[in-house]
Amino acid sequence: MSRRCELTGKGPMTGNNVSHANNKTKRRFLPNLQDVTLQSDILGRSFRFRISNAALRTVDHRGGLDGFMARAKEAELSPGALKVKKEIAKAQA
């Protein structure tokens, strides 16, 4: 299972641990991923995603899954989320 947010595309970053003696060792900064179930009001069903905490806050801010998908960039979405976006767009039309 990849460590990548399905809605925003946020993934691991690399950097350094820096000690008090200024020794540097490589490390990874992993995104805070959560398994969540989001409800679509338009489709009337729920979907399971593995998303970052920041993405979950953005979904709430934009008014739920339908509002988020309407404004989401297709390049950032996972293949599963892209299918959900197309289903929502088809149901709205």
MOQUI-V624664 format. One record per backbone hydrogen bond with DSSP energy under -1.0 kcal/mol. CO is the residue of the C=O (numbers start at 1). NH is the residue of the N-H. Records with the same first field share a line. If there is no record, write none. Layout:
CO: NH, NH
//
This chain:
2: 4
5: 9
6: 78
10: 5
13: 29
15: 27
17: 25
19: 22
23: 19
25: 17
27: 15
29: 13
31: 33
32: 53
34: 51
36: 49
38: 47
40: 44
45: 40
47: 38
49: 36
50: 6
51: 34
52: 56
53: 57
54: 58
55: 59
56: 60
57: 61
58: 62
59: 64
60: 63
64: 68
65: 69
66: 70
78: 82
79: 83
80: 84
81: 85
82: 86
83: 87
84: 88
85: 89
86: 90
87: 91
88: 92
89: 93
//
